[in-house]
């Protein structure tokens, strides 16, 4: 099920209780999600089963004030960020949770992703986009209200479609201009003004690969906190046209046999890989 993909809350629901930010300081001991770029700090040499607990580890100089984001195993979980170019103390290791060298286990990657998404929102919600005034927190919410014009702002979650297009026993895969040669994935893109999700699927496939699709059906979704996307997965059937890349964002678009697929940049953590593994075989 897509709910159990990394970065979706279902994966940690037995250990993590999300909470809105508190209005009063909370100094009770708990756990730490210490972010360094797209890495999470863990004690070097220990298994990846426990977040740092107690006081903020000595030698850690944070760029942000500690922010309680919920309860981990019944205790407060606080997130902080340190500069990615600063080496952590010798007894700690920065373990990547995103990118080609990601090796953090899925549970802690989900914790790190949630912390990173919240902190991205906090960083980018200091001032009102309407009048430039300062924002204050709305009680019991991650939303904020402008102190000058009273406009309300809430976390920005960006919906994106991602679609597996089938033509008989062949799957349509594309190579983004930013990817290495030989790496392919599914067509994906951001929802545009006035579009339904199905219309977005049709437009993105047409723009990126030059073909038409039909029989569009939803299969699952994934939180993708890099920095704040919601990936909404679909299947679709080929309806006409010749596969051709747009030459700007997409540099290759090909039909591949379901038994001879190329590398995917998303790895096992992405909904792209999950869709291919789950629905990439005929009758899947």
N, C-alpha and C positions, 0 to 999 in steps of 0.2 A: 504494500500500500504506500502511496506517495506520502501519507502523513508521517511515516516512519523515516523519511529521508532526513539526513543531517540538516540542521538549522531549523527544522520544524519543531514546534513545542512538544508534540507527542513523544518525541524521543527522550525527553527529560522530565516528563510530567510527574513521575514517581519520586523525583529528587528535588525538583525546583518549583517554587510557588512564586509567580510573578506578583509584584506589588507596585502600585504607583509611588512616586517619590514622596517621602514623608515631609511634613512641615517643620518638625522639630528634630534637632540633632539626635542621632542614635549612636551611642558609644559602646553598645554591647558587643562582645567579641563575635567574630564570624569568619567567613571565608573571603578570599580576594580573587577577582578576575583582573589580572595586571596585563594590559595590552601594550605591545611594542610593535607598531605597524600592524601586520596581519599575523602576528605571533602572540602566543600566550606564555607568560612566565611560569615555569614550574621548577620545583627543586631538582637540581641535577642529580642523576643517578637513581632517582626513585621512579617507581612505576606510575603511569599516568592515571591514577585512580583518585587522587585527592588534590583539591586546590589548596594553595597556601592558606593556613588558618592562624588566627590570633591577631597580633598587631601587624601593621604593614612591615614587611621584611626590612631589616636594617640595610641601609645603603640604597634603597629604592627612592629616587626623587621623582615624584609624579608631576606631570604637566597640568593635571586637573585635580580638583577637589574630589575626594572619595564620594561616590554616589551609590547609595543602596538601591539595587535594582530588583531585589526579591529575597527569598529564603532558599538556601541550599542545604538540604538535609536538616531543615528546621532552624537553621541559623542564618543571620544576615549575610547576604552576598553583596559585596561592594566592588564597584568597577573603578579603576583608575587607568590612565594612559601615561606611558613614559616615551620619551623621544626615541625613534627607531635607530638613530645613529649612536645612541649611548649604550655602551656595553653594560649588561647587568652584572651584579656581583658574581664572584666565581662560583658560589654555591647554587646559582640559578641558571636555567637554560631557557632561551626563547624558542618555543616549539611552534612552527608555522601551522596555521589552520586554513590557509588559502594559498593558491598558487601551485606551481609544478612540484615544489618540494614539500607540500602539505603532508604532515605525518602525525598530527594530533588525532587522538581517537575521536570517534564521532560524537560521543557524549560531551566531552569537553570542548570540541569544536563548536557544538551547538550553543554551549554556554558562552564561549568567546564571541560567536557571531551575534548573539543577542546583545551582549555588552557593547560590542563595536557599533551595532546599529543604534542603540540608545545614545551612545556618546557622540555619534555623528549628528544625531538630531539635536543634542544639547549644544554642540559647537555651532550649528547653523541656525539656531533659533534664539539668538540673543537680541535681535533687533527686528522690529516690525517691517515687513516688506511693503506696507502701505504708506507709512509716514516716517519710518526710520526711528521711531521711539523705542525705548527699552521694553522688554517683555517680562512679565511676572508669571509665575506658575499658577495654573488653575487648580484649585484644591482637588486632591485625590485623582489627578489626571496628569498625563504627560503633555497635555495641551498647555498653551500659554496665551495670556491676554496682554494687549498693548496698554501701557500705562498712560499713553497720550490719547489715542483714538479709540481704544477699547476693542479693536479688531481681535478676533480669536484665531489662533494658529494651532494646528495639530500635526502630529508626525507625518512626514511626507513618505508615503509608500507608493512606489512607482510600478504599475501593472505592466507586465511584459508577456506576450504570447510566445510559446515555443511549440513547434509542430513537426511531427513525423509524417512525411508525405510518402504514400506507397503507390507503386505502379506494378501490379502483379507481385512478383517476388523481388522487386527492386525497391530500394529506399533512396530518397533524394537527400543528399548531404552537400553542405557548402563549406568553403574555406574562407574565413574572414581574412581581410588584408593584413591584420595584425598577427595572425597565427603562422607558425612554422610550416614549411612545405610538408605535405603528407598528413596534416591534422585537419579533420573535418568534424562538423557537428550539424545539428538541426537548424533550420531556419528559425530565427527569433527576432523580436523587435518590440518596441514600446507602443502602447496604445495611443492613438491620436485623437484629436478633438472629434466628437460626433460619431465615434465608431462603437459598434458592438465588438465583443471579443472575436466573433466569427468573421466579421468584416475586417478586423485587424489581421487575422490569419490570411485571408485572401489577398489583402494588399501587400503584406510583407513577402509572401511567396512570389507574388507577381513582380514586386520590385527587386527582390534579391536574386530570384532564379528564373524569372521570365515565363512561368507557367501558371495555369489555372487549376484550382482544386475544387472538390465538392465533397459532400458527405462528411462535414466537419463535426467532430465529437470530442467532448472534454474527457480527459483521463486522470488529471491530478494536478497538484500545485506544490510549490516549494518556496519558502522564504529564502531569499538570496541576499544576505546582508553585506553586499559589496558595491555600493554602501547600503542600498535600501530598496531592493527590487522584490516584487512578488511574481515568480515565474508560473504562468498558467499554461498547462500542457494540453495539447490536442493531437488527435490523429486526423488525417485527411486523405482523400483519394485523388489521384491524378485525373484531370479533366481535359487537358489539352495544352498544346504549345511545346516549344523546344527549350530544354534547360540551357540557360545562358546567364552568367553572372552579370551584375550591374557594372563591374569593372572599377568600382570605387570602394564601397564597403566590402563587397564580396568579389573575390578574384577567381574562384572556381566553383562550379555547380555541376555535380555529376550524379548519375544513377549508379548505385552500387548493389550488387547481389547481396541478399540478406545473409549469405554464407561467407562473404568475403568483404567485411567492413573494415575501413581504415581506423587509425587512431582517433580518439575523441579527446579534446582538450579538457573536458569537464571532469574526467575521472569518475570513479564510482560514487562520488558525493553529489553529483549533479542530477537534476531531473532529466537532462538530456540523456545521460547514460541509462537512467532508470527506464525511460520511455523506450529506448532502443532495446534494452535487455528484456523488457516485459512485453512489448508489442512488435518487436522487430522481426519476429518469425511469422510466417503465414499461419493465420489462425491463432496468433498469440493474443 
